[in-house]
Amino acid sequence: MRLLDRVAVITGGASGIGRAIADRFVEEGARVVIADLSAEAGARAADEINGAGSRGSAAHYAVDVSARDQVRHFATAVQERFGRIDVLINNAGVTRYRPFLEAASEDWNAVLDVDLKGVFFCAQAVAPAMVSQSYGKIVNIASVSGTGCSAHAAGGSPGGNAAYAAAKAGVIQLTKTLARELGPSGINVNCVAPGFFLTPLTGSTRTPEQVKEHVAARAGMAVLNRPGKVIELANSVLFLASDEASFIAGQTLFVDGGRTDRM
Ligand SMILES: NC(=O)c1ccc[n+]([C@@H]2O[C@H](COP(=O)([O-])OP(=O)(O)OC[C@H]3O[C@@H](n4cnc5c(N)ncnc54)[C@H](O)[C@@H]3O)[C@@H](O)[C@H]2O)c1
């Protein structure tokens, strides 16, 4: 087992990609801690995972990653309960499509607060435990939007994504600086940039017709000509969170089926 008894915090672990990561980690023996804004969804996910009979286990906490005090209290509670924190997956994310000329500062803040500041807050809250252990793995979830620039006012996307793209580009660069600062303490910090995966996020800002159009458009932009499966993303995150990736730091792994807008 690749994560046997490792304590692994997964933000946004109640849904979509985060839930797939939680499922995969538990199969590998991890003690997963889901930190999600939704207490109800977090509890449901933990119950389902614990009922599935894997070697690992799941606990859940209601946490808003954009609220620094909440994040700090959460990290302290996890350390008191489990005695250590081995892995942090910064996965919680939101999106808000707005044509650039119409975007309000409230739109910008809503996305940047969760997608970028949340990564900063969570890493800073969890890193002291990892430093004291001289061991830790942090994997940040960015996006192809952090480097590519695909059309977002067509193909089933209801508008521009300047805030999201800027936040995800920030996550890629933050990964490098954290890797540099925390690496000497035995902490590997890396990043995974997903392409297109069908999750609740896809439908959160689109009508069902736009989702269909978006799936077709995005599938056509990958050389593998299909959306990704969340298990394919989870396997990549597992690799970077495991000791198999012990000499990898500061890297961003694109799991995107070969996105032509980025190649
Ligand atoms: N789905 C894709 O195609 C895709 C592509 C590129 C990047 N990503 C990134 O992958 C990550 C997961 O996306 P997903 O598609 O699984 O989304 P999702 O909407 O299915 O899940 C996101 C989870 O994050 C939680 N969350 C939202 N705000 C939070 C907050 N402030 N604090 C704590 N939890 C919060 C939600 O409750 C939800 O459970 C995000 O960072 C997203 O930007 C997704």
The ligand as an SDF file (V2000), in Angstrom:
LIG
                    3D

 44 48  0  0  0  0  0  0  0  0999 V2000
  -13.4170   19.6170  -13.3640 N   0  0  0  0  0  0  0  0  0  0  0  0
  -12.4780   20.0500  -14.1950 C   0  0  0  0  0  0  0  0  0  0  0  0
  -12.5280   19.8430  -15.4140 O   0  0  0  0  0  0  0  0  0  0  0  0
  -11.2990   20.8120  -13.6550 C   0  0  0  0  0  0  0  0  0  0  0  0
  -10.3330   21.2640  -14.5810 C   0  0  0  0  0  0  0  0  0  0  0  0
   -9.2350   21.9560  -14.1150 C   0  0  0  0  0  0  0  0  0  0  0  0
   -9.0680   22.1830  -12.7580 C   0  0  0  0  0  0  0  0  0  0  0  0
  -10.0190   21.7270  -11.8840 N   0  0  0  0  0  0  0  0  0  0  0  0
   -9.7960   22.0030  -10.4610 C   0  0  0  0  0  0  0  0  0  0  0  0
   -9.9740   20.8180   -9.7090 O   0  0  0  0  0  0  0  0  0  0  0  0
  -10.4390   21.1560   -8.3920 C   0  0  0  0  0  0  0  0  0  0  0  0
  -11.6870   20.3510   -8.0680 C   0  0  0  0  0  0  0  0  0  0  0  0
  -12.6880   20.6670   -9.0170 O   0  0  0  0  0  0  0  0  0  0  0  0
  -13.9920   19.7780   -9.2270 P   0  0  0  0  0  0  0  0  0  0  0  0
  -14.2800   19.8100  -10.6720 O   0  0  0  0  0  0  0  0  0  0  0  0
  -13.8560   18.4930   -8.5310 O   0  0  0  0  0  0  0  0  0  0  0  0
  -15.0800   20.7120   -8.4940 O   0  0  0  0  0  0  0  0  0  0  0  0
  -16.3650   20.3620   -7.5970 P   0  0  0  0  0  0  0  0  0  0  0  0
  -17.2070   21.5840   -7.6330 O   0  0  0  0  0  0  0  0  0  0  0  0
  -16.9510   19.0530   -7.9900 O   0  0  0  0  0  0  0  0  0  0  0  0
  -15.7350   20.1870   -6.1330 O   0  0  0  0  0  0  0  0  0  0  0  0
  -15.1580   21.2670   -5.4530 C   0  0  0  0  0  0  0  0  0  0  0  0
  -15.3100   21.0290   -3.9700 C   0  0  0  0  0  0  0  0  0  0  0  0
  -14.6800   22.1330   -3.2970 O   0  0  0  0  0  0  0  0  0  0  0  0
  -15.5180   22.5380   -2.2260 C   0  0  0  0  0  0  0  0  0  0  0  0
  -15.2780   23.9470   -1.9300 N   0  0  0  0  0  0  0  0  0  0  0  0
  -15.6400   25.0240   -2.6690 C   0  0  0  0  0  0  0  0  0  0  0  0
  -15.2830   26.1450   -2.0300 N   0  0  0  0  0  0  0  0  0  0  0  0
  -14.6770   25.7710   -0.8910 C   0  0  0  0  0  0  0  0  0  0  0  0
  -14.0940   26.4810    0.1850 C   0  0  0  0  0  0  0  0  0  0  0  0
  -14.0880   27.8270    0.2210 N   0  0  0  0  0  0  0  0  0  0  0  0
  -13.5410   25.7810    1.1980 N   0  0  0  0  0  0  0  0  0  0  0  0
  -13.5710   24.4260    1.2030 C   0  0  0  0  0  0  0  0  0  0  0  0
  -14.1300   23.6990    0.2190 N   0  0  0  0  0  0  0  0  0  0  0  0
  -14.6690   24.3720   -0.8150 C   0  0  0  0  0  0  0  0  0  0  0  0
  -16.9290   22.2910   -2.7240 C   0  0  0  0  0  0  0  0  0  0  0  0
  -17.8640   22.2100   -1.6350 O   0  0  0  0  0  0  0  0  0  0  0  0
  -16.7640   20.9800   -3.4860 C   0  0  0  0  0  0  0  0  0  0  0  0
  -16.9730   19.8680   -2.6430 O   0  0  0  0  0  0  0  0  0  0  0  0
  -10.6490   22.6710   -8.4000 C   0  0  0  0  0  0  0  0  0  0  0  0
   -9.5230   23.3040   -7.8550 O   0  0  0  0  0  0  0  0  0  0  0  0
  -10.7750   22.9870   -9.8790 C   0  0  0  0  0  0  0  0  0  0  0  0
  -10.4260   24.3190  -10.1770 O   0  0  0  0  0  0  0  0  0  0  0  0
  -11.1330   21.0580  -12.3010 C   0  0  0  0  0  0  0  0  0  0  0  0
  1  2  1  0
  2  3  2  0
  2  4  1  0
  4  5  1  0
  4 44  2  0
  5  6  2  0
  6  7  1  0
  7  8  2  0
  8  9  1  0
  8 44  1  0
  9 10  1  0
  9 42  1  0
 10 11  1  0
 11 12  1  0
 11 40  1  0
 12 13  1  0
 13 14  1  0
 14 15  2  0
 14 16  1  0
 14 17  1  0
 17 18  1  0
 18 19  2  0
 18 20  1  0
 18 21  1  0
 21 22  1  0
 22 23  1  0
 23 24  1  0
 23 38  1  0
 24 25  1  0
 25 26  1  0
 25 36  1  0
 26 27  1  0
 26 35  1  0
 27 28  2  0
 28 29  1  0
 29 30  1  0
 29 35  2  0
 30 31  1  0
 30 32  2  0
 32 33  1  0
 33 34  2  0
 34 35  1  0
 36 37  1  0
 36 38  1  0
 38 39  1  0
 40 41  1  0
 40 42  1  0
 42 43  1  0
M  CHG  2   8   1  16  -1
M  END
$$$$
